[in-house]
Amino acid sequence: MAAPDGWRLVIGWLTLVAVLVFAMIVLGGVTRLTNSGLSMTDWKPVTGWLPPLSHEAWTAEFERYKAFPEYQKINKGMSLAEFQGIYAFEYAHRVLGRVIGLAFFLPFVMLLLLKKIPRSMAPRLALLFLLGAAQGGMGWFMVKSGLVDHPDVSHYRLTAHLALASLIFAVLIWTILDLAKSPPRAAATAMVRRTGYLLLVLVALQILIGGFVAGLNAGFIYTDWPLMGGNFVPAEMWELAPWYHNFLENPAAIQFTHRMLGYAIALVALWLYLVSRGGNAGARLGLGISVLVSVVFLQVFLGIATLLYVVPVALGAAHQAGGMLVLAAAVFVTHELRSARASEKPASG
């Protein structure tokens, strides 16, 4: 059964918002890779739409930046033009966040008044808006951690910022799929369901570890592959005590974990593909699994290339985008698996 006509407008609106959130996540990665995130040293949620518009305003903004550790310890002596270059990325990131807020809130109110949004869906969409607002606050909370003695943001706060953005993106996709009524799904075996659910969990965990990699600049310390400094396990793997601190603070251990989990995700994705071939998965789920496996292996390739070329901005941004594509495909497959199970009706008699 196709989605009711009144819901198609809602689906189109949420799809646009999901695309904008995807772009926001990729732009956030570019901001990190270009070391632009600390160029704006204050947060004006309502009045921060316009950049400096005169030479005097730019000079004043630059002088404010000079008062903070990033300029004093890393960028001392940079020119105004160089400052404008890094400012542009952070400014674009913040403005896109405001655009997403308006692109969500204004149509939400309008469609709600027009009764185009299913009543049962309204609380979820309202929660999504609140999560988006919280994401803006989380972003500033992250930036503030880098405006102190150490001119780099907390990797914990950066990971929380990425996790919340990824959650918003995933919920948007799930909601779109809920609204897009599709034909009844073929049943999937228990093995296919368990493997699909496991894969989504592993992908979510990998995104969190990717946040740690980015926050600790762990992608720059070992740029060889398949070994790390000539060893399978890096020499610094266990240099922190107690041992579990290595998986929270040690860049070598975190990069190793990111690599190993990437391999595990590739193997689980391949296993999901194999077990689904003989599990009466149906064309729609089968296509989703095929796409998921393809983007997983593309993401592995991008990760390796990003390391070997020492994290250039273009490859780093592509790797960030690939992570979101893997998440989107995993959410689609999981949604199909849950829908297939829900559609299984016991015979009445």
C-alpha positions as a Markdown table, in Angstrom:
| # | Residue | x | y | z |
|---|---|---|---|---|
| 1 | Met | 0.0 | 0.0 | 0.0 |
| 2 | Ala | 1.4 | 3.4 | -1.0 |
| 3 | Ala | 1.5 | 6.3 | 1.5 |
| 4 | Pro | -1.6 | 8.4 | 1.7 |
| 5 | Asp | -1.5 | 11.5 | -0.5 |
| 6 | Gly | -1.5 | 13.8 | 2.6 |
| 7 | Trp | 1.7 | 12.1 | 3.9 |
| 8 | Arg | 3.7 | 12.6 | 0.8 |
| 9 | Leu | 4.3 | 16.2 | 1.6 |
| 10 | Val | 5.5 | 15.2 | 5.0 |
| 11 | Ile | 7.8 | 12.6 | 3.5 |
| 12 | Gly | 9.2 | 15.2 | 1.1 |
| 13 | Trp | 9.8 | 17.7 | 3.9 |
| 14 | Leu | 11.5 | 15.2 | 6.2 |
| 15 | Thr | 13.7 | 14.0 | 3.3 |
| 16 | Leu | 14.9 | 17.5 | 2.7 |
| 17 | Val | 15.7 | 17.9 | 6.4 |
| 18 | Ala | 17.6 | 14.6 | 6.3 |
| 19 | Val | 19.6 | 15.8 | 3.4 |
| 20 | Leu | 20.4 | 19.0 | 5.2 |
| 21 | Val | 21.5 | 17.1 | 8.3 |
| 22 | Phe | 23.7 | 14.8 | 6.2 |
| 23 | Ala | 25.3 | 17.9 | 4.7 |
| 24 | Met | 25.7 | 19.4 | 8.2 |
| 25 | Ile | 27.5 | 16.3 | 9.4 |
| 26 | Val | 29.9 | 16.3 | 6.5 |
| 27 | Leu | 30.5 | 20.1 | 6.8 |
| 28 | Gly | 31.2 | 19.5 | 10.5 |
| 29 | Gly | 33.9 | 17.0 | 9.5 |
| 30 | Val | 35.4 | 19.6 | 7.1 |
| 31 | Thr | 35.4 | 22.1 | 9.9 |
| 32 | Arg | 37.3 | 19.7 | 12.1 |
| 33 | Leu | 39.8 | 18.8 | 9.3 |
| 34 | Thr | 40.5 | 22.4 | 8.5 |
| 35 | Asn | 41.0 | 23.3 | 12.2 |
| 36 | Ser | 38.2 | 26.0 | 11.8 |
| 37 | Gly | 36.0 | 25.1 | 14.7 |
| 38 | Leu | 37.5 | 27.6 | 17.2 |
| 39 | Ser | 37.6 | 30.6 | 14.9 |
| 40 | Met | 34.3 | 31.9 | 16.2 |
| 41 | Thr | 34.8 | 32.5 | 19.9 |
| 42 | Asp | 31.2 | 33.4 | 20.9 |
| 43 | Trp | 27.8 | 32.0 | 20.3 |
| 44 | Lys | 24.8 | 34.1 | 19.3 |
| 45 | Pro | 22.0 | 31.8 | 18.5 |
| 46 | Val | 19.6 | 34.5 | 17.4 |
| 47 | Thr | 21.8 | 37.4 | 16.1 |
| 48 | Gly | 24.7 | 35.3 | 14.7 |
| 49 | Trp | 23.4 | 35.1 | 11.1 |
| 50 | Leu | 25.6 | 37.7 | 9.6 |
| 51 | Pro | 29.4 | 37.6 | 9.4 |
| 52 | Pro | 31.6 | 40.7 | 9.8 |
| 53 | Leu | 30.7 | 43.0 | 6.9 |
| 54 | Ser | 33.4 | 45.6 | 7.0 |
| 55 | His | 37.2 | 45.7 | 7.4 |
| 56 | Glu | 36.8 | 47.2 | 10.8 |
| 57 | Ala | 34.4 | 44.4 | 11.9 |
| 58 | Trp | 36.7 | 41.8 | 10.6 |
| 59 | Thr | 39.6 | 43.3 | 12.4 |
| 60 | Ala | 37.7 | 43.4 | 15.6 |
| 61 | Glu | 36.7 | 39.7 | 15.2 |
| 62 | Phe | 40.3 | 38.8 | 14.5 |
| 63 | Glu | 41.4 | 40.7 | 17.6 |
| 64 | Arg | 38.9 | 38.6 | 19.7 |
| 65 | Tyr | 40.3 | 35.4 | 18.2 |
| 66 | Lys | 43.9 | 36.5 | 19.1 |
| 67 | Ala | 42.9 | 36.5 | 22.8 |
| 68 | Phe | 42.4 | 32.8 | 22.8 |
| 69 | Pro | 45.0 | 29.9 | 23.0 |
| 70 | Glu | 44.5 | 28.6 | 19.5 |
| 71 | Tyr | 46.0 | 31.8 | 18.1 |
| 72 | Gln | 48.6 | 32.2 | 20.8 |
| 73 | Lys | 49.9 | 28.6 | 20.7 |
| 74 | Ile | 49.2 | 27.4 | 17.1 |
| 75 | Asn | 48.3 | 30.2 | 14.7 |
| 76 | Lys | 50.3 | 33.1 | 16.0 |
| 77 | Gly | 51.3 | 35.4 | 13.2 |
| 78 | Met | 48.5 | 34.3 | 10.8 |
| 79 | Ser | 47.1 | 37.0 | 8.5 |
| 80 | Leu | 43.6 | 38.4 | 8.5 |
| 81 | Ala | 43.0 | 36.7 | 5.2 |
| 82 | Glu | 44.1 | 33.3 | 6.7 |
| 83 | Phe | 41.7 | 33.9 | 9.6 |
| 84 | Gln | 38.9 | 34.7 | 7.2 |
| 85 | Gly | 39.6 | 31.3 | 5.5 |
| 86 | Ile | 39.1 | 29.2 | 8.7 |
| 87 | Tyr | 36.2 | 31.5 | 9.9 |
| 88 | Ala | 34.3 | 30.8 | 6.7 |
| 89 | Phe | 33.9 | 27.0 | 7.4 |
| 90 | Glu | 32.8 | 27.5 | 11.0 |
| 91 | Tyr | 30.4 | 30.3 | 10.0 |
| 92 | Ala | 28.9 | 28.1 | 7.2 |
| 93 | His | 28.5 | 25.2 | 9.8 |
| 94 | Arg | 26.6 | 27.4 | 12.2 |
| 95 | Val | 24.4 | 29.1 | 9.6 |
| 96 | Leu | 23.5 | 25.7 | 8.1 |
| 97 | Gly | 22.4 | 24.6 | 11.6 |
| 98 | Arg | 20.1 | 27.6 | 11.8 |
| 99 | Val | 18.8 | 26.8 | 8.3 |
| 100 | Ile | 18.0 | 23.3 | 9.4 |
| 101 | Gly | 16.2 | 24.6 | 12.5 |
| 102 | Leu | 13.9 | 26.8 | 10.3 |
| 103 | Ala | 13.5 | 24.1 | 7.6 |
| 104 | Phe | 12.2 | 21.8 | 10.3 |
| 105 | Phe | 10.2 | 24.1 | 12.6 |
| 106 | Leu | 8.3 | 26.3 | 10.1 |
| 107 | Pro | 6.9 | 23.4 | 8.0 |
| 108 | Phe | 6.3 | 21.4 | 11.1 |
| 109 | Val | 4.0 | 24.1 | 12.5 |
| 110 | Met | 2.3 | 24.6 | 9.1 |
| 111 | Leu | 1.7 | 20.9 | 8.5 |
| 112 | Leu | 0.5 | 20.4 | 12.0 |
| 113 | Leu | -2.1 | 23.2 | 11.6 |
| 114 | Leu | -3.1 | 21.7 | 8.2 |
| 115 | Lys | -3.5 | 18.3 | 9.9 |
| 116 | Lys | -1.2 | 16.7 | 7.4 |
| 117 | Ile | 1.0 | 15.1 | 10.1 |
| 118 | Pro | -0.4 | 11.8 | 11.6 |
| 119 | Arg | -1.4 | 12.5 | 15.2 |
| 120 | Ser | 0.7 | 9.6 | 16.5 |
| 121 | Met | 3.8 | 11.0 | 14.7 |
| 122 | Ala | 3.6 | 14.6 | 16.2 |
| 123 | Pro | 5.3 | 13.8 | 19.5 |
| 124 | Arg | 8.2 | 12.1 | 17.8 |
| 125 | Leu | 8.7 | 15.1 | 15.4 |
| 126 | Ala | 8.4 | 17.5 | 18.3 |
| 127 | Leu | 11.2 | 15.5 | 20.1 |
| 128 | Leu | 13.3 | 15.7 | 17.0 |
| 129 | Phe | 13.0 | 19.5 | 17.0 |
| 130 | Leu | 14.1 | 19.5 | 20.7 |
| 131 | Leu | 17.0 | 17.2 | 19.9 |
| 132 | Gly | 18.0 | 19.7 | 17.1 |
| 133 | Ala | 18.0 | 22.6 | 19.5 |
| 134 | Ala | 20.0 | 20.5 | 22.0 |
| 135 | Gln | 22.5 | 19.8 | 19.2 |
| 136 | Gly | 23.1 | 23.6 | 18.9 |
| 137 | Gly | 23.8 | 23.8 | 22.6 |
| 138 | Met | 26.0 | 20.7 | 22.4 |
| 139 | Gly | 28.0 | 22.3 | 19.6 |
| 140 | Trp | 28.8 | 25.4 | 21.7 |
| 141 | Phe | 29.6 | 23.2 | 24.7 |
| 142 | Met | 32.1 | 21.4 | 22.6 |
| 143 | Val | 33.7 | 24.6 | 21.2 |
| 144 | Lys | 34.0 | 26.1 | 24.8 |
| 145 | Ser | 36.3 | 23.2 | 25.7 |
| 146 | Gly | 38.8 | 24.4 | 23.2 |
| 147 | Leu | 38.8 | 28.0 | 24.3 |
| 148 | Val | 40.8 | 27.3 | 27.4 |
| 149 | Asp | 44.5 | 26.5 | 28.0 |
| 150 | His | 44.6 | 23.5 | 25.6 |
| 151 | Pro | 43.5 | 24.8 | 22.1 |
| 152 | Asp | 41.6 | 21.7 | 21.1 |
| 153 | Val | 38.1 | 20.6 | 21.8 |
| 154 | Ser | 37.3 | 17.7 | 24.2 |
| 155 | His | 37.1 | 14.4 | 22.2 |
| 156 | Tyr | 34.3 | 13.4 | 24.6 |
| 157 | Arg | 32.3 | 16.4 | 23.7 |
| 158 | Leu | 33.1 | 16.1 | 20.0 |
| 159 | Thr | 31.9 | 12.5 | 20.1 |
| 160 | Ala | 28.7 | 13.5 | 21.9 |
| 161 | His | 28.1 | 16.2 | 19.2 |
| 162 | Leu | 28.6 | 13.6 | 16.4 |
| 163 | Ala | 26.5 | 11.0 | 18.2 |
| 164 | Leu | 23.6 | 13.4 | 18.6 |
| 165 | Ala | 23.8 | 14.4 | 15.0 |
| 166 | Ser | 23.8 | 10.8 | 13.9 |
| 167 | Leu | 20.9 | 10.0 | 16.1 |
| 168 | Ile | 18.8 | 12.8 | 14.6 |
| 169 | Phe | 19.8 | 11.6 | 11.1 |
| 170 | Ala | 18.8 | 8.0 | 11.9 |
| 171 | Val | 15.5 | 9.0 | 13.5 |
| 172 | Leu | 14.6 | 11.1 | 10.4 |
| 173 | Ile | 15.3 | 8.2 | 8.1 |
| 174 | Trp | 13.3 | 5.8 | 10.3 |
| 175 | Thr | 10.4 | 8.2 | 10.4 |
| 176 | Ile | 10.4 | 8.6 | 6.7 |
| 177 | Leu | 10.3 | 4.9 | 6.3 |
| 178 | Asp | 7.4 | 4.6 | 8.8 |
| 179 | Leu | 5.4 | 7.1 | 6.7 |
| 180 | Ala | 6.3 | 5.6 | 3.3 |
| 181 | Lys | 3.9 | 2.6 | 3.4 |
| 182 | Ser | 5.4 | -0.1 | 1.3 |
| 183 | Pro | 4.0 | -3.5 | 0.1 |
| 184 | Pro | 4.0 | -6.3 | 2.7 |
| 185 | Arg | 7.6 | -7.6 | 3.3 |
| 186 | Ala | 8.6 | -11.2 | 2.9 |
| 187 | Ala | 9.5 | -12.9 | 6.2 |
| 188 | Ala | 13.2 | -13.0 | 7.2 |
| 189 | Thr | 14.8 | -15.8 | 9.1 |
| 190 | Ala | 15.9 | -15.3 | 12.7 |
| 191 | Met | 19.5 | -15.5 | 11.6 |
| 192 | Val | 19.0 | -12.6 | 9.2 |
| 193 | Arg | 17.2 | -10.5 | 11.8 |
| 194 | Arg | 19.8 | -11.1 | 14.5 |
| 195 | Thr | 22.7 | -10.3 | 12.1 |
| 196 | Gly | 21.0 | -7.2 | 10.8 |
| 197 | Tyr | 20.4 | -5.9 | 14.3 |
| 198 | Leu | 24.0 | -6.7 | 15.3 |
| 199 | Leu | 25.3 | -4.8 | 12.3 |
| 200 | Leu | 23.3 | -1.6 | 13.2 |
| 201 | Val | 24.8 | -1.8 | 16.8 |
| 202 | Leu | 28.3 | -2.2 | 15.4 |
| 203 | Val | 27.9 | 0.7 | 13.0 |
| 204 | Ala | 26.6 | 2.9 | 15.8 |
| 205 | Leu | 29.6 | 1.9 | 18.0 |
| 206 | Gln | 32.0 | 2.6 | 15.1 |
| 207 | Ile | 30.6 | 6.1 | 14.7 |
| 208 | Leu | 31.3 | 6.8 | 18.4 |
| 209 | Ile | 34.9 | 5.4 | 18.0 |
| 210 | Gly | 35.3 | 7.5 | 14.9 |
| 211 | Gly | 34.5 | 10.6 | 17.0 |
| 212 | Phe | 37.3 | 9.6 | 19.4 |
| 213 | Val | 39.6 | 9.2 | 16.4 |
| 214 | Ala | 38.8 | 12.6 | 15.1 |
| 215 | Gly | 38.9 | 14.3 | 18.6 |
| 216 | Leu | 42.3 | 12.8 | 19.4 |
| 217 | Asn | 43.7 | 13.3 | 15.9 |
| 218 | Ala | 44.4 | 9.5 | 16.0 |
| 219 | Gly | 44.2 | 9.2 | 12.2 |
| 220 | Phe | 47.6 | 11.0 | 11.9 |
| 221 | Ile | 49.8 | 8.8 | 14.2 |
| 222 | Tyr | 49.9 | 5.6 | 12.1 |
| 223 | Thr | 49.5 | 6.1 | 8.3 |
| 224 | Asp | 50.6 | 2.7 | 7.2 |
| 225 | Trp | 48.4 | -0.2 | 6.4 |
| 226 | Pro | 47.7 | -3.1 | 7.0 |
| 227 | Leu | 50.2 | -2.9 | 9.9 |
| 228 | Met | 50.7 | 0.0 | 12.4 |
| 229 | Gly | 54.3 | 1.0 | 12.6 |
| 230 | Gly | 55.4 | -2.4 | 11.3 |
| 231 | Asn | 53.3 | -4.2 | 13.9 |
| 232 | Phe | 49.8 | -5.6 | 13.9 |
| 233 | Val | 49.2 | -4.3 | 17.4 |
| 234 | Pro | 50.8 | -0.8 | 17.9 |
| 235 | Ala | 53.7 | -0.6 | 20.3 |
| 236 | Glu | 51.8 | 2.0 | 22.4 |
| 237 | Met | 48.7 | 0.0 | 22.7 |
| 238 | Trp | 48.8 | -0.5 | 26.5 |
| 239 | Glu | 50.9 | 2.5 | 27.6 |
| 240 | Leu | 48.1 | 3.9 | 29.9 |
| 241 | Ala | 47.0 | 2.5 | 33.2 |
| 242 | Pro | 44.5 | 1.3 | 34.2 |
| 243 | Trp | 44.2 | -0.7 | 31.0 |
| 244 | Tyr | 40.7 | 0.6 | 30.0 |
| 245 | His | 42.0 | 4.2 | 29.8 |
| 246 | Asn | 43.7 | 3.1 | 26.5 |
| 247 | Phe | 40.3 | 2.8 | 24.8 |
| 248 | Leu | 39.3 | 6.3 | 26.0 |
| 249 | Glu | 42.5 | 8.4 | 25.9 |
| 250 | Asn | 45.2 | 6.5 | 23.9 |
| 251 | Pro | 45.2 | 7.5 | 20.2 |
| 252 | Ala | 47.1 | 4.4 | 19.2 |
| 253 | Ala | 44.7 | 2.1 | 20.9 |
| 254 | Ile | 41.7 | 4.0 | 19.6 |
| 255 | Gln | 43.0 | 3.9 | 16.0 |
| 256 | Phe | 43.6 | 0.1 | 16.4 |
| 257 | Thr | 40.1 | -0.4 | 17.7 |
| 258 | His | 38.6 | 1.6 | 14.8 |
| 259 | Arg | 40.5 | -0.5 | 12.3 |
| 260 | Met | 39.5 | -3.8 | 14.0 |
| 261 | Leu | 35.8 | -2.8 | 14.3 |
| 262 | Gly | 35.8 | -1.8 | 10.6 |
| 263 | Tyr | 37.0 | -5.3 | 9.7 |
| 264 | Ala | 34.4 | -6.8 | 12.0 |
| 265 | Ile | 31.6 | -4.7 | 10.4 |
| 266 | Ala | 32.8 | -5.8 | 6.9 |
| 267 | Leu | 32.7 | -9.5 | 7.9 |
| 268 | Val | 29.2 | -9.2 | 9.6 |
| 269 | Ala | 27.9 | -7.3 | 6.5 |
| 270 | Leu | 29.2 | -10.1 | 4.2 |
| 271 | Trp | 27.7 | -12.7 | 6.5 |
| 272 | Leu | 24.3 | -10.9 | 6.4 |
| 273 | Tyr | 24.4 | -10.9 | 2.7 |
| 274 | Leu | 25.2 | -14.6 | 2.5 |
| 275 | Val | 22.5 | -15.7 | 5.1 |
| 276 | Ser | 19.9 | -13.5 | 3.5 |
| 277 | Arg | 20.4 | -15.2 | 0.1 |
| 278 | Gly | 18.7 | -18.3 | 1.3 |
| 279 | Gly | 16.3 | -16.7 | 3.8 |
| 280 | Asn | 13.4 | -15.7 | 1.6 |
| 281 | Ala | 14.3 | -12.0 | 2.3 |
| 282 | Gly | 12.3 | -10.6 | -0.5 |
| 283 | Ala | 13.4 | -8.1 | -3.2 |
| 284 | Arg | 13.2 | -4.9 | -1.1 |
| 285 | Leu | 15.2 | -6.2 | 1.8 |
| 286 | Gly | 17.6 | -8.0 | -0.5 |
| 287 | Leu | 18.3 | -4.8 | -2.3 |
| 288 | Gly | 18.8 | -3.0 | 1.0 |
| 289 | Ile | 21.3 | -5.6 | 2.2 |
| 290 | Ser | 23.2 | -5.4 | -1.1 |
| 291 | Val | 23.4 | -1.6 | -0.8 |
| 292 | Leu | 24.5 | -1.9 | 2.8 |
| 293 | Val | 27.3 | -4.4 | 2.0 |
| 294 | Ser | 28.4 | -2.2 | -0.9 |
| 295 | Val | 28.7 | 1.0 | 1.2 |
| 296 | Val | 30.4 | -0.8 | 4.0 |
| 297 | Phe | 33.2 | -2.0 | 1.7 |
| 298 | Leu | 33.4 | 1.4 | 0.1 |
| 299 | Gln | 33.8 | 2.9 | 3.6 |
| 300 | Val | 36.6 | 0.5 | 4.4 |
| 301 | Phe | 38.3 | 1.5 | 1.2 |
| 302 | Leu | 37.9 | 5.2 | 2.1 |
| 303 | Gly | 39.2 | 4.6 | 5.6 |
| 304 | Ile | 42.4 | 2.9 | 4.3 |
| 305 | Ala | 42.9 | 5.6 | 1.6 |
| 306 | Thr | 42.4 | 8.4 | 4.2 |
| 307 | Leu | 45.1 | 6.9 | 6.4 |
| 308 | Leu | 47.6 | 6.2 | 3.6 |
| 309 | Tyr | 47.3 | 9.8 | 2.3 |
| 310 | Val | 47.5 | 11.3 | 5.8 |
| 311 | Val | 44.0 | 12.5 | 6.2 |
| 312 | Pro | 43.5 | 15.0 | 3.4 |
| 313 | Val | 40.4 | 17.1 | 3.8 |
| 314 | Ala | 38.6 | 15.7 | 0.7 |
| 315 | Leu | 39.2 | 12.1 | 1.7 |
| 316 | Gly | 38.4 | 12.8 | 5.4 |
| 317 | Ala | 35.1 | 14.4 | 4.4 |
| 318 | Ala | 34.3 | 11.5 | 2.1 |
| 319 | His | 35.0 | 9.1 | 4.9 |
| 320 | Gln | 32.6 | 11.0 | 7.2 |
| 321 | Ala | 30.0 | 11.0 | 4.5 |
| 322 | Gly | 30.5 | 7.3 | 3.9 |
| 323 | Gly | 29.9 | 6.7 | 7.6 |
| 324 | Met | 26.5 | 8.4 | 7.4 |
| 325 | Leu | 25.6 | 6.4 | 4.2 |
| 326 | Val | 26.4 | 3.2 | 6.1 |
| 327 | Leu | 24.2 | 4.3 | 9.0 |
| 328 | Ala | 21.4 | 5.2 | 6.6 |
| 329 | Ala | 21.6 | 1.8 | 4.9 |
| 330 | Ala | 21.8 | 0.0 | 8.2 |
| 331 | Val | 18.7 | 1.8 | 9.5 |
| 332 | Phe | 16.8 | 0.9 | 6.3 |
| 333 | Val | 17.7 | -2.8 | 6.6 |
| 334 | Thr | 16.7 | -2.8 | 10.3 |
| 335 | His | 13.4 | -1.1 | 9.5 |
| 336 | Glu | 12.7 | -3.7 | 6.9 |
| 337 | Leu | 13.5 | -6.5 | 9.3 |
| 338 | Arg | 11.2 | -5.1 | 12.0 |
| 339 | Ser | 8.5 | -4.5 | 9.5 |
| 340 | Ala | 8.8 | -8.0 | 8.1 |
| 341 | Arg | 8.4 | -9.5 | 11.6 |
| 342 | Ala | 5.5 | -7.2 | 12.4 |
| 343 | Ser | 3.7 | -8.3 | 9.3 |
| 344 | Glu | 3.9 | -12.0 | 10.2 |
| 345 | Lys | 0.4 | -12.8 | 11.3 |
| 346 | Pro | -0.4 | -16.1 | 13.1 |
| 347 | Ala | -3.2 | -18.0 | 11.5 |
| 348 | Ser | -6.6 | -17.6 | 13.3 |
| 349 | Gly | -8.7 | -20.6 | 13.8 |
